[in-house]
């Protein structure tokens, strides 16, 4: 935990070699001591988090005991597959590509999603693209409520605030994607006798930026304690290809391109990391602001936004609740 | 029923399953004290729009309008006043009389 006097832009600097080794030792130990499994399944998206998780898995148990899964779908960015292929080949791991579009079609995802958007934007259909966004918390005092942004085939952009029912319908439908992917990960984990990995970084883990029993599941989350800036540094250290280290973070979940910053944090990850660190270290907003490059009022808004998201996403972190403890099954 | 009572009843009955202990004061921030999260706020907005016949515009989505019983009631009264002054024939009928 830092102090106000020590707070600077360098507070998140890490000794990458030491941290990578510490994580790898821990991952190996969990396999043998807790999971009793023989390797790791890693779903790779072409993003930096899953790439670092793959690299750490290889470091922990060797490339022969890591299985990489690529699971794009209709709305995925066209680059995703090629990038993740090159990543897997770079680290020499076995990879498998499963296009989950047919599974999503069978589950009715695309129809359900389009119908939900159409309830807000009449005329919306599969020829359009869309994403959900939050207001920029630095530009005003608006409460953090989601809007849908849709682009028609001729390029017209429409933005509408989401009413409760449409918001839930869109969220529920979209969550199919992460849950189907995790289902496939567990299929391969079971047949190989491997453990699954979850790939959230600290921002995502803290702020509930994951789908419960989707990408939020995983036997181990090896980078959940690392701020996004630290994940980028670790990526470079571990030799993750430059084309991944240089990519801006995206969700690759919606058909319209969506940066992670506009989806959940409304702030660049560098600034958000420092804000989260400052909040966790009880550094007052007026002292944190000049270091981060924000006004005290803006930092205070970010602090409040972090608190609100923690409150809203608490359910996602909750394990199944029991009416009374079963002490014999407490690990 | 006064707007504040109607809102309170909705929050307690529909969102808190009758747990009145969580609502401690009319000026209590819903968000900061965990009475509502973002989803609960969305439900509250839908309730306000349906019950009081007003549309909550994007630029009205601020804590001063929505983040306590006092603030919500004040917002509804101001909004009604503005609409009534614009259209004297405008009337409001609660969906839950």
Interface residues (C-beta under 8 A of the other chain):
Chain A: X140 X141 X142 X143 X144 X145 X147 X161 X162 X163 X164 X165 X167 X168 X304 X307 X308 X309 X311 X312 X314
Chain B: X31 X32 X34 X37 X38 X39 X41 X42 X43 X45 X46 X58 X59 X61 X62 X63 X64 X66 X67
